[in-house]
Amino acid sequence: MLKAASNYRDGRLIRSFKLDDRLPKLPGEGMLVAIAPDVEAVPTLEVGVRAGAKVLVLNPQRDSIAQITQAIGKSKISSLHLVGHGVSGSISLGGTVLSLANIQQYRQQLLEWDLSEILIYGCNVAAKPEFLQVFHQLTGANIAASTKKVGNPVKGGSWELETLIGEVKSLLAFKPQVVSNYPGVFNFLPDVFDPEDLPSLEFSNATYRVREDGTVIGTDITIERTVNLGGESSVEVKLNNISAEGGKDFDDTTLTVEFAPGEQFKTVTIPIEDDNIVEGDETLELVLENPSEGTVLGVQRTATLTILDNEAPKEDAGGDEIADASQVRVGGNKNYKDWVGRTDEDDYYKFALGSRSQVDLSLDGMTANADFELIDSKGEVIASSKNLGAVPESISQTLDGGVYNLRVSSADNSSTFYDLNLKTESLLPGITTTGAEAPFFTTAPTPEENAFAPALAKSASLIGMDDFRADPRFAGIDGSGFATVILDTGIDLDHPFFGDRIVHSFDFANGDDDASDPQGHGSNVSSIVASSDKVHTGMAPGADIIHLKVFKIVDGKLEADAEAIENALQWTVENADKYNIASLNMSLSDGGNYTAANIPNYGWGDELKALADKNIIVSSSSGNKFHSHDSQPGVSYPSVDPNSFSIGAVYDSNVGGKGYPDGALANSTDADIIAP
């Protein structure tokens, strides 16, 4: 009885055939066929060996001679068949090129092979008989090779290995039908070159990274040519699926890269599909193939490219309980992928809305039955969709601003992947919900970063506030009867400087009503605006305070998401009359540098205009990044928006020049100079 088995060992596939002792010996018994991974039609060769033969597809990331030595040691092998690209006196075996130049470094391993015969299926290898002689001396095996092309006769090849050292009785490794139909040859190269003299092409690195929008992270994808740069060379770059899918995540068309005389490096651009799907980071394999005549491939002939998903959430799986619900973005159109089944019956998500909005939710892409529920902040189900079978589910509702939960559950313990699709649109007149995904940062030192003494008593005089308060025409104007909104890191809800004037607070960053300040920046800004302390008096000590938290900890640092800020702005527009809101402060920026000619679009322009139309003053920090942007005129966003005042810091005295950690230098520190 003939039994076939496939075994994976150390990253390589070894297929063997086991023979019942009562049957005659199979023609391939005792053969080991080692195939380089870069020859044409490897799968055809792999399955086309003679019955009884063992197959080793070489791993290009490991030394090929070591792999062959290990395979020989595990089985009784009498004849070794080496299949790889050839050149005069050299055979390329995946990650290793064996030639006269390096064969002695494998002396100890070759002495251990203990073979009767070695057959070499590489073009032109026997054209340098010295290589075969040394190979024969080290292995003790009789050798068959060719001085011609090996492979498809249409391409000038032949399967006759006419050059022999000793008597070789072994049959060719492959069945006759494979020999007749194999499409390629094993890389004939002109005999006038030594392998060491040929131009060699390889990737500059083993791994590369690129964002989904095509932006390269770190090193460009580069092919390097070494040796003999005077002529022309070309090579194909084949793109293979790993977790990324060709035609969906990237254009999988094989690329041709050409080198002109003198060129050493070529940068390769891989066309990436920038979709709107949350799918996590994905990888593909880059493979160099089919170098032009007179060019060989170097060791680094494969590389891995990782596509960084720009829609990936911080947590890409739904929480198992409603208390652990994963927060998702819903502005614009968003898509999330996940799975429910026997071991994960429920996925919970939560999202925040800044204003009354139309919300359209759907679930599709299932292969089994899954149910879908919309839940309010009290845990009550508002709406549900529970169609039978693997058909899409959908919920469409008009919702007030606030926090909501979604539950995706497995029906009857069925396991299925799913796509969760979310779309929202504010119902405020003239307002659209964009849901931009971009980080924003605080723009001033915090108590933890830079210890400082309160300076409101000094700054008030510098900006004319003391004169304002002393003027009898403005007596009693301290913000009383009005509310001010502050978008920041949170607020110390129990601080005596604020008294009982915090009339509303909410956390749009984490989707809950806990606007406490984990770090101090937001409390400091709130104090500057509205502290009622007699010494450290804010600008409007009588105003009501509304703090909308938009920052949360991301990778150990405070970061605000553009969608959280958009929600907070929509909330302010919708509640302006209810709280008699007079001003809004944002001490945050995107870190950029802009002028009126190049204002970025994060989708807030309509909200800021709506606030201006309601006579609400918006103040935003200018960014403090003048030096970091090569001292070019401009401010950050949202400070650059025409419906926001751009605010900077002032010095309390002239102490001469002052340096800053980023390299900025103030030549003077007069009180009327804004800090750089």
C-alpha positions as CSV (number, residue, x, y, z in Angstrom):
1,M,0.0,0.0,0.0
2,L,1.3,3.4,-0.9
3,K,0.8,6.1,1.7
4,A,1.4,9.8,1.2
5,A,2.2,12.3,4.0
6,S,3.0,16.0,4.2
7,N,5.1,17.2,7.1
8,Y,6.0,20.8,8.1
9,R,9.3,21.0,9.8
10,D,11.3,24.2,10.7
11,G,9.3,26.3,8.2
12,R,9.6,23.9,5.3
13,L,7.4,21.3,3.7
14,I,8.7,17.8,3.3
15,R,6.3,15.5,1.4
16,S,7.2,11.8,1.5
17,F,5.7,8.5,0.3
18,K,5.7,5.5,2.5
19,L,5.9,2.1,0.9
20,D,4.6,-1.2,2.2
21,D,7.6,-3.6,2.2
22,R,5.6,-6.2,0.3
23,L,5.4,-4.0,-2.8
24,P,8.1,-3.4,-5.4
25,K,10.4,-0.4,-5.0
26,L,9.0,2.8,-6.4
27,P,11.1,4.8,-9.0
28,G,11.6,7.8,-6.7
29,E,12.5,5.9,-3.5
30,G,15.8,7.1,-2.1
31,M,15.5,10.5,-3.9
32,L,15.5,13.9,-2.2
33,V,14.4,16.7,-4.5
34,A,15.5,20.1,-3.1
35,I,13.7,23.0,-5.0
36,A,14.7,26.6,-4.8
37,P,11.6,28.8,-4.0
38,D,12.3,31.3,-6.8
39,V,12.2,28.9,-9.8
40,E,9.1,29.0,-12.0
41,A,6.1,26.9,-11.2
42,V,7.3,25.5,-7.8
43,P,3.9,23.8,-7.1
44,T,4.1,21.9,-10.4
45,L,7.5,20.6,-9.6
46,E,6.6,19.8,-6.0
47,V,3.7,17.5,-6.9
48,G,5.4,16.2,-10.1
49,V,8.2,14.2,-8.5
50,R,8.4,10.5,-9.1
51,A,6.5,8.3,-6.7
52,G,8.5,7.6,-3.5
53,A,10.6,10.8,-3.7
54,K,10.9,13.2,-0.8
55,V,10.5,17.0,-1.6
56,L,12.2,19.9,0.2
57,V,11.1,23.4,-0.8
58,L,13.9,25.5,0.5
59,N,13.2,28.3,2.9
60,P,15.0,31.5,1.5
61,Q,15.4,32.9,5.0
62,R,17.7,30.0,6.1
63,D,20.9,28.5,4.8
64,S,20.0,26.1,2.1
65,I,23.0,23.7,2.6
66,A,22.0,23.4,6.3
67,Q,18.4,22.6,5.3
68,I,19.5,19.9,2.9
69,T,22.0,18.4,5.4
70,Q,19.2,18.2,8.0
71,A,16.8,16.5,5.5
72,I,19.4,13.9,4.4
73,G,20.1,13.1,8.0
74,K,16.5,12.3,8.7
75,S,16.0,9.8,5.8
76,K,17.8,7.2,3.8
77,I,18.8,9.2,0.7
78,S,20.9,7.8,-2.1
79,S,20.4,10.5,-4.8
80,L,20.0,14.3,-4.3
81,H,18.4,16.4,-7.0
82,L,19.1,20.1,-6.8
83,V,16.7,22.3,-8.7
84,G,17.6,26.0,-8.9
85,H,18.8,28.8,-11.2
86,G,22.2,28.2,-12.6
87,V,25.2,30.0,-14.1
88,S,28.6,28.8,-15.1
89,G,30.1,27.0,-12.1
90,S,27.3,28.0,-9.7
91,I,23.8,26.9,-8.5
92,S,21.4,29.2,-6.7
93,L,19.4,27.4,-4.0
94,G,17.0,29.9,-2.5
95,G,18.9,31.9,0.1
96,T,22.3,30.3,-0.8
97,V,24.4,30.5,-3.9
98,L,26.8,27.6,-4.0
99,S,29.9,28.2,-6.2
100,L,33.7,27.7,-6.2
101,A,34.0,30.9,-4.2
102,N,32.2,29.5,-1.1
103,I,32.0,25.8,-1.4
104,Q,34.8,25.1,1.0
105,Q,33.0,26.9,3.8
106,Y,30.4,24.0,3.6
107,R,33.1,21.4,3.6
108,Q,32.1,19.7,6.9
109,Q,28.4,19.5,5.9
110,L,29.1,18.2,2.4
111,L,31.4,15.5,3.8
112,E,28.4,14.2,5.9
113,W,26.0,13.8,3.0
114,D,27.1,10.2,2.1
115,L,25.3,10.1,-1.2
116,S,25.7,8.0,-4.3
117,E,24.6,10.6,-6.9
118,I,23.8,14.3,-7.2
119,L,21.8,15.7,-10.2
120,I,21.9,19.4,-10.8
121,Y,19.0,21.0,-12.7
122,G,20.5,24.5,-13.3
123,C,21.4,26.1,-16.6
124,N,25.0,26.1,-17.6
125,V,26.4,24.9,-14.2
126,A,28.7,22.3,-15.8
127,A,30.4,25.0,-18.0
128,K,32.9,25.3,-15.2
129,P,34.0,21.7,-14.5
130,E,36.2,22.8,-11.6
131,F,33.1,23.4,-9.5
132,L,31.7,20.0,-10.2
133,Q,35.1,18.4,-9.4
134,V,35.3,20.0,-6.0
135,F,31.7,19.2,-5.4
136,H,32.4,15.5,-6.2
137,Q,35.5,15.4,-4.0
138,L,33.7,16.8,-1.0
139,T,30.5,14.7,-1.3
140,G,32.0,11.5,-2.8
141,A,28.9,11.4,-5.0
142,N,28.8,11.0,-8.8
143,I,27.4,14.1,-10.4
144,A,25.3,14.9,-13.5
145,A,24.8,18.5,-14.7
146,S,24.6,20.4,-18.0
147,T,26.6,23.0,-19.9
148,K,23.3,24.2,-21.5
149,K,19.9,25.5,-20.6
150,V,17.9,23.1,-18.5
151,G,14.1,23.1,-18.9
152,N,11.5,23.9,-21.6
153,P,12.8,23.2,-25.2
154,V,10.7,26.0,-26.6
155,K,12.9,28.4,-24.5
156,G,16.0,26.7,-25.7
157,G,16.2,24.2,-22.8
158,S,16.7,20.5,-22.5
159,W,16.3,18.0,-19.7
160,E,19.5,16.1,-20.7
161,L,22.2,16.4,-18.0
162,E,25.0,15.5,-20.4
163,T,28.1,16.2,-18.2
164,L,28.9,13.4,-15.8
165,I,31.5,12.8,-13.1
166,G,31.3,9.1,-12.5
167,E,28.3,6.8,-13.5
168,V,24.9,8.3,-12.7
169,K,22.0,5.8,-12.9
170,S,19.2,7.8,-11.3
171,L,16.2,8.7,-13.3
172,L,15.2,12.4,-13.6
173,A,13.4,13.5,-10.5
174,F,10.2,14.4,-12.3
175,K,7.5,12.5,-14.0
176,P,7.5,12.5,-17.9
177,Q,4.4,14.7,-18.1
178,V,6.0,17.3,-15.9
179,V,9.2,17.3,-18.0
180,S,7.0,17.7,-21.2
181,N,4.9,20.6,-19.9
182,Y,7.2,22.6,-17.6
183,P,7.0,26.2,-18.7
184,G,10.4,27.6,-17.9
185,V,14.1,27.1,-17.8
186,F,16.4,27.4,-14.8
187,N,17.8,30.8,-15.5
188,F,20.5,30.5,-18.2
189,L,23.1,33.3,-17.9
190,P,26.0,34.1,-20.4
191,D,29.0,31.9,-19.8
192,V,31.4,34.9,-20.1
193,F,30.7,36.0,-16.5
194,D,31.8,34.5,-13.3
195,P,29.0,34.5,-10.7
196,E,31.0,37.0,-8.6
197,D,31.2,39.4,-11.6
198,L,27.5,39.5,-12.4
199,P,25.3,42.4,-11.2
200,S,23.3,41.3,-8.2
201,L,19.8,42.6,-7.2
202,E,18.3,42.3,-3.8
203,F,16.0,44.2,-1.3
204,S,17.8,46.6,1.0
205,N,15.8,45.3,4.0
206,A,13.8,42.2,4.9
207,T,10.8,44.2,6.2
208,Y,9.1,47.4,5.2
209,R,6.0,49.3,6.5
210,V,3.6,51.6,4.7
211,R,0.4,53.3,5.8
212,E,-2.8,52.5,4.0
213,D,-2.7,55.9,2.3
214,G,0.7,54.9,0.8
215,T,2.9,56.9,3.1
216,V,6.1,54.9,3.8
217,I,7.1,54.5,7.4
218,G,10.8,54.4,7.9
219,T,12.8,53.0,5.0
220,D,11.6,53.2,1.4
221,I,11.1,49.9,-0.4
222,T,14.4,49.8,-2.2
223,I,16.1,47.3,-4.5
224,E,19.9,47.6,-4.5
225,R,22.2,46.6,-7.4
226,T,25.8,45.6,-6.6
227,V,28.8,44.8,-8.9
228,N,29.1,45.9,-12.5
229,L,26.7,48.9,-12.5
230,G,27.7,49.9,-16.0
231,G,25.0,48.0,-17.9
232,E,21.3,47.8,-17.8
233,S,19.4,45.4,-15.5
234,S,15.8,44.6,-14.8
235,V,13.9,42.4,-12.4
236,E,10.2,41.6,-11.7
237,V,8.6,42.2,-8.3
238,K,5.9,39.7,-7.6
239,L,3.4,40.5,-4.8
240,N,2.0,37.6,-2.8
241,N,-0.8,37.5,-0.3
242,I,0.0,36.8,3.3
243,S,-2.9,38.4,5.3
244,A,-3.4,41.2,2.8
245,E,-5.4,40.3,-0.3
246,G,-4.3,41.2,-3.8
247,G,-6.9,43.1,-5.8
248,K,-8.6,44.2,-2.6
249,D,-5.9,45.6,-0.3
250,F,-3.2,46.2,-2.9
251,D,-2.8,46.0,-6.7
252,D,-1.1,42.6,-7.2
253,T,0.1,43.3,-10.7
254,T,3.7,42.1,-11.1
255,L,6.0,45.1,-11.3
256,T,9.0,45.5,-13.6
257,V,11.9,47.5,-12.2
258,E,14.6,48.7,-14.6
259,F,18.1,49.9,-13.8
260,A,19.8,52.3,-16.2
261,P,23.6,52.2,-16.6
262,G,25.2,53.5,-13.4
263,E,22.1,53.2,-11.2
264,Q,22.6,51.4,-7.9
265,F,19.2,51.9,-6.1
266,K,15.6,51.9,-7.2
267,T,12.7,52.8,-5.0
268,V,9.6,50.6,-5.5
269,T,6.1,52.0,-4.9
270,I,3.4,49.4,-4.1
271,P,-0.2,50.6,-5.0
272,I,-2.2,50.3,-1.7
273,E,-6.0,50.5,-1.5
274,D,-7.0,53.1,1.0
275,D,-10.4,51.8,2.0
276,N,-12.8,52.8,4.8
277,I,-12.7,49.4,6.5
278,V,-11.3,48.6,9.9
279,E,-9.3,45.5,9.2
280,G,-6.1,45.8,11.3
281,D,-2.6,45.7,9.9
282,E,-2.0,43.3,7.0
283,T,1.1,41.9,5.3
284,L,2.1,40.8,1.9
285,E,5.3,39.3,0.5
286,L,7.5,41.0,-2.1
287,V,9.5,38.5,-4.3
288,L,12.2,39.3,-6.8
289,E,11.9,37.1,-9.9
290,N,13.2,36.8,-13.5
291,P,16.2,39.0,-13.5
292,S,17.4,40.1,-16.9
293,E,20.0,38.1,-18.7
294,G,23.4,38.8,-17.2
295,T,22.0,39.7,-13.7
296,V,21.6,37.5,-10.7
297,L,19.5,37.7,-7.5
298,G,21.2,38.3,-4.2
299,V,20.4,36.8,-0.8
300,Q,17.6,39.2,0.2
301,R,15.3,38.3,-2.7
302,T,12.1,38.4,-0.6
303,A,10.8,41.0,1.8
304,T,7.6,41.5,3.9
305,L,5.5,44.6,3.6
306,T,3.1,45.6,6.4
307,I,0.2,47.8,5.6
308,L,-0.8,49.9,8.6
309,D,-4.5,50.2,8.7
310,N,-5.5,53.9,9.2
311,E,-9.0,52.9,10.3
312,A,-7.9,50.5,12.9
313,P,-9.5,51.3,16.4
314,K,-7.4,51.3,19.5
315,E,-9.2,48.2,20.5
316,D,-10.4,46.2,17.5
317,A,-12.7,43.8,19.3
318,G,-16.0,44.4,21.0
319,G,-16.1,44.1,24.8
320,D,-17.6,40.9,26.3
321,E,-19.7,42.9,28.8
322,I,-21.5,46.3,28.4
323,A,-19.2,47.8,31.1
324,D,-16.3,46.9,28.9
325,A,-17.8,48.1,25.6
326,S,-15.2,49.1,23.0
327,Q,-15.6,52.7,22.0
328,V,-16.1,53.2,18.3
329,R,-16.2,56.2,16.0
330,V,-19.5,56.9,14.2
331,G,-18.9,60.2,12.4
332,G,-19.3,60.0,8.6
333,N,-19.2,56.3,7.5
334,K,-17.2,53.8,9.6
335,N,-16.8,50.1,9.3
336,Y,-15.6,47.6,11.9
337,K,-14.9,43.8,11.5
338,D,-15.2,41.2,14.3
339,W,-16.5,37.8,15.1
340,V,-19.0,36.2,17.5
341,G,-19.5,32.5,18.2
342,R,-19.4,29.8,20.8
343,T,-16.5,31.2,22.7
344,D,-17.5,34.9,22.3
345,E,-21.2,35.1,22.2
346,D,-21.5,38.9,22.6
347,D,-19.6,42.0,21.4
348,Y,-20.4,45.4,23.0
349,Y,-19.6,48.7,21.5
350,K,-20.3,52.3,22.6
351,F,-20.4,55.6,20.8
352,A,-21.0,59.3,21.7
353,L,-23.1,61.9,19.9
354,G,-22.6,65.6,20.4
355,S,-26.1,66.6,19.2
356,R,-29.4,65.2,18.0
357,S,-28.5,63.0,15.0
358,Q,-29.8,60.6,12.5
359,V,-28.0,57.3,13.1
360,D,-28.0,54.4,10.6
361,L,-26.5,51.1,11.7
362,S,-26.1,47.9,9.9
363,L,-24.6,44.5,10.2
364,D,-23.6,42.4,7.2
365,G,-21.0,40.0,5.9
366,M,-22.2,37.2,8.1
367,T,-22.0,33.5,7.4
368,A,-24.4,32.6,10.2
369,N,-27.2,34.2,12.2
370,A,-26.3,37.2,14.4
371,D,-28.6,39.6,16.2
372,F,-28.2,43.4,16.7
373,E,-29.3,45.8,19.4
374,L,-29.1,49.5,20.2
375,I,-29.0,50.2,23.9
376,D,-29.2,53.6,25.8
377,S,-26.9,54.7,28.7
378,K,-29.3,53.1,31.2
379,G,-29.0,49.7,29.6
380,E,-32.4,49.8,28.0
381,V,-32.8,48.4,24.5
382,I,-34.0,51.2,22.2
383,A,-34.2,49.2,18.9
384,S,-33.1,45.8,17.6
385,S,-32.8,43.8,14.4
386,K,-33.1,40.0,14.6
387,N,-33.6,38.6,11.1
388,L,-33.3,34.9,10.7
389,G,-30.3,33.4,8.9
390,A,-27.1,35.0,7.6
391,V,-28.9,38.1,6.3
392,P,-28.1,41.7,7.0
393,E,-29.4,43.5,10.1
394,S,-30.2,47.2,10.2
395,I,-31.3,49.9,12.7
396,S,-32.2,53.5,11.8
397,Q,-33.0,55.9,14.7
398,T,-33.0,59.6,15.5
399,L,-31.1,60.0,18.8
400,D,-30.4,62.8,21.1
401,G,-26.8,63.7,22.1
402,G,-25.3,61.3,24.6
403,V,-23.7,57.8,24.9
404,Y,-25.2,54.7,23.4
405,N,-24.2,51.0,23.2
406,L,-24.5,48.4,20.5
407,R,-24.7,44.6,21.1
408,V,-23.8,42.1,18.4
409,S,-24.7,38.6,19.6
410,S,-24.4,35.1,18.2
411,A,-27.8,33.4,17.6
412,D,-28.0,29.7,18.5
413,N,-24.3,29.6,19.2
414,S,-23.5,30.1,15.5
415,S,-20.1,31.4,14.7
416,T,-19.7,34.2,12.2
417,F,-17.5,37.1,11.2
418,Y,-19.4,40.3,10.6
419,D,-19.0,43.9,9.3
420,L,-20.5,46.6,11.6
421,N,-21.3,49.7,9.6
422,L,-22.1,53.1,11.3
423,K,-23.2,56.3,9.8
424,T,-24.4,59.4,11.7
425,E,-25.5,62.9,10.6
426,S,-26.2,65.8,12.9
427,L,-29.7,67.3,12.6
428,L,-28.4,70.8,13.6
429,P,-29.1,73.2,10.7
430,G,-26.0,73.7,8.5
431,I,-24.0,71.2,10.4
432,T,-22.5,68.0,9.0
433,T,-20.8,65.2,10.9
434,T,-17.4,64.4,9.4
435,G,-15.8,62.1,11.9
436,A,-12.3,63.0,10.9
437,E,-9.5,60.8,12.4
438,A,-6.6,62.9,13.6
439,P,-4.8,63.4,16.9
440,F,-4.7,66.8,18.7
441,F,-2.4,67.7,21.6
442,T,-2.2,70.2,24.5
443,T,-0.1,73.2,23.8
444,A,1.1,74.3,27.2
445,P,3.2,72.7,30.0
446,T,1.3,70.8,32.7
447,P,2.1,70.6,36.4
448,E,3.7,67.3,35.9
449,E,5.8,68.4,33.0
450,N,7.0,71.8,34.3
451,A,6.4,73.0,37.9
452,F,5.3,76.6,37.9
453,A,3.8,79.1,40.2
454,P,0.3,80.6,39.4
455,A,0.8,83.8,37.4
456,L,-2.8,85.1,37.0
457,A,-2.0,88.1,39.3
458,K,0.7,89.2,36.9
459,S,-0.9,88.3,33.5
460,A,-4.1,90.2,34.3
461,S,-2.2,93.4,34.3
462,L,-0.2,92.5,31.2
463,I,-3.3,92.0,29.1
464,G,-5.2,95.0,30.5
465,M,-7.6,93.1,32.7
466,D,-6.7,95.1,35.8
467,D,-7.5,98.3,33.9
468,F,-10.8,96.8,32.7
469,R,-11.9,95.9,36.2
470,A,-10.9,99.3,37.6
471,D,-12.9,101.2,35.0
472,P,-16.2,102.2,36.5
473,R,-17.9,101.8,33.2
474,F,-17.3,98.0,33.4
475,A,-18.1,97.6,37.1
476,G,-19.7,94.3,37.9
477,I,-18.8,92.6,34.6
478,D,-17.2,89.4,35.7
479,G,-19.0,86.8,33.5
480,S,-22.0,86.3,35.8
481,G,-25.1,85.2,34.0
482,F,-23.0,83.6,31.2
483,A,-21.4,80.3,30.7
484,T,-18.0,79.5,29.3
485,V,-17.2,76.1,27.6
486,I,-13.7,74.6,27.9
487,L,-12.6,71.7,25.7
488,D,-9.6,70.1,27.5
489,T,-8.3,67.2,29.6
490,G,-11.0,67.4,32.2
491,I,-11.5,69.5,35.4
492,D,-11.0,69.1,39.1
493,L,-14.7,69.0,40.0
494,D,-14.1,69.7,43.7
495,H,-11.6,72.5,43.5
496,P,-12.7,75.6,45.6
497,F,-11.6,78.0,42.8
498,F,-14.7,76.8,40.9
499,G,-17.2,76.8,43.7
500,D,-20.5,75.5,42.6
501,R,-20.3,77.0,39.1
502,I,-19.6,73.8,37.1
503,V,-23.1,73.5,35.6
504,H,-22.2,70.7,33.1
505,S,-19.4,68.3,32.3
506,F,-19.0,65.4,30.0
507,D,-16.3,63.1,28.6
508,F,-16.5,62.9,24.8
509,A,-13.1,61.2,24.7
510,N,-14.2,58.1,26.6
511,G,-17.9,58.2,26.1
512,D,-19.1,58.8,29.6
513,D,-20.0,61.5,32.1
514,D,-16.8,61.4,34.1
515,A,-15.0,64.6,33.2
516,S,-12.4,64.4,36.0
517,D,-8.9,65.6,35.1
518,P,-6.2,62.8,35.2
519,Q,-3.4,65.2,34.6
520,G,-4.0,68.9,35.4
521,H,-3.9,70.8,32.1
522,G,-7.7,71.1,31.8
523,S,-8.0,72.3,35.5
524,N,-5.3,74.9,34.9
525,V,-6.9,76.2,31.8
526,S,-10.3,76.3,33.5
527,S,-8.8,78.3,36.3
528,I,-7.3,80.8,34.0
529,V,-10.7,81.3,32.5
530,A,-12.9,81.3,35.5
531,S,-11.1,81.0,38.9
532,S,-12.9,82.9,41.6
533,D,-9.9,83.0,44.0
534,K,-9.2,86.5,45.3
535,V,-5.5,86.3,44.5
536,H,-5.4,84.1,41.4
537,T,-8.5,85.4,39.8
538,G,-9.6,84.2,36.4
539,M,-10.7,86.3,33.5
540,A,-14.4,85.7,34.2
541,P,-14.7,84.7,37.9
542,G,-18.5,84.8,37.9
543,A,-19.1,82.7,34.9
544,D,-20.7,79.3,34.9
545,I,-18.2,76.6,33.8
546,I,-19.0,73.8,31.2
547,H,-16.1,71.4,30.8
548,L,-16.2,69.0,27.9
549,K,-13.4,66.5,28.2
550,V,-11.9,65.6,24.8
551,F,-8.5,64.1,25.8
552,K,-7.6,60.6,26.9
553,I,-4.5,58.6,27.5
554,V,-3.2,57.0,24.3
555,D,0.1,55.0,24.6
556,G,0.9,56.7,27.8
557,K,0.3,60.2,26.5
558,L,-2.7,62.6,26.4
559,E,-4.3,62.8,23.0
560,A,-7.6,64.2,21.7
561,D,-9.4,62.7,18.7
562,A,-10.8,65.0,16.1
563,E,-14.2,63.3,16.4
564,A,-14.4,63.9,20.1
565,I,-13.7,67.6,19.5
566,E,-16.4,67.7,16.8
567,N,-18.9,66.2,19.1
568,A,-18.1,68.7,21.8
569,L,-18.5,71.6,19.4
570,Q,-21.9,70.2,18.2
571,W,-23.0,69.9,21.8
572,T,-22.1,73.6,22.4
573,V,-24.0,74.7,19.3
574,E,-27.1,72.8,20.4
575,N,-27.0,74.0,24.1
576,A,-25.8,77.6,23.5
577,D,-29.2,79.1,24.4
578,K,-29.9,76.7,27.3
579,Y,-26.8,77.7,29.2
580,N,-26.4,81.3,27.8
581,I,-22.9,80.3,26.5
582,A,-20.7,83.3,25.7
583,S,-17.3,81.8,24.9
584,L,-15.5,78.5,24.2
585,N,-11.8,77.8,24.7
586,M,-9.6,75.2,23.1
587,S,-6.0,75.0,24.4
588,L,-5.1,72.3,21.9
589,S,-3.7,72.0,18.4
590,D,-2.8,69.5,15.6
591,G,0.8,70.5,15.8
592,G,0.7,71.9,12.2
593,N,1.5,75.4,10.8
594,Y,-1.0,77.1,8.5
595,T,-2.1,80.4,7.1
596,A,-5.4,81.5,5.7
597,A,-4.2,80.1,2.3
598,N,-4.0,76.5,3.5
599,I,-6.4,75.9,6.3
600,P,-6.8,72.1,6.9
601,N,-10.3,70.5,6.8
602,Y,-11.1,68.5,9.9
603,G,-14.8,69.0,9.3
604,W,-15.3,71.6,12.1
605,G,-15.6,74.7,10.0
606,D,-19.4,74.5,10.0
607,E,-19.5,74.1,13.8
608,L,-17.2,77.1,14.4
609,K,-19.2,79.2,12.0
610,A,-22.4,78.3,13.8
611,L,-20.8,79.3,17.1
612,A,-19.8,82.7,15.6
613,D,-23.3,83.2,14.3
614,K,-24.5,82.8,17.9
615,N,-22.0,85.5,19.0
616,I,-20.0,82.9,20.9
617,I,-16.3,83.8,21.1
618,V,-14.0,80.9,20.3
619,S,-10.4,81.1,21.5
620,S,-7.7,78.6,20.4
621,S,-4.0,78.4,21.3
622,S,-1.7,79.4,18.5
623,G,0.4,76.3,18.9
624,N,3.8,77.5,20.3
625,K,5.6,75.8,17.3
626,F,7.0,78.7,15.3
627,H,10.6,77.5,15.6
628,S,9.7,73.8,15.0
629,H,8.2,74.9,11.6
630,D,11.4,76.6,10.4
631,S,10.2,80.0,11.7
632,Q,7.6,80.2,9.0
633,P,4.6,82.5,9.6
634,G,1.5,80.6,10.6
635,V,-0.5,79.1,13.5
636,S,-1.9,75.6,14.2
637,Y,-5.5,74.4,13.8
638,P,-8.1,75.3,15.1
639,S,-6.4,78.6,15.8
640,V,-6.1,79.3,12.1
641,D,-9.8,79.0,11.5
642,P,-11.4,82.4,10.7
643,N,-14.0,81.9,13.4
644,S,-11.5,81.4,16.2
645,F,-9.2,83.9,17.9
646,S,-5.6,82.8,18.0
647,I,-4.1,83.2,21.5
648,G,-0.5,83.2,22.6
649,A,1.4,83.5,25.9
650,V,3.1,86.6,27.3
651,Y,6.1,87.3,29.5
652,D,5.8,89.0,32.8
653,S,9.1,90.9,32.6
654,N,12.0,91.7,30.2
655,V,14.8,89.3,31.3
656,G,16.6,89.3,28.0
657,G,16.9,86.3,25.6
658,K,15.2,83.0,26.5
659,G,15.7,79.6,25.0
660,Y,13.2,76.8,24.7
661,P,13.5,72.9,24.7
662,D,12.7,72.7,21.0
663,G,15.5,75.1,20.1
664,A,13.5,78.3,19.9
665,L,15.1,81.5,21.1
666,A,13.3,84.7,22.1
667,N,15.7,87.6,21.6
668,S,13.8,89.7,24.1
669,T,11.1,89.1,26.6
670,D,9.2,92.3,26.6
671,A,5.7,92.0,28.0
672,D,4.1,92.6,24.6
673,I,5.9,89.7,22.8
674,I,4.0,86.4,22.3
675,A,6.1,83.4,23.2
676,P,7.5,81.5,20.2
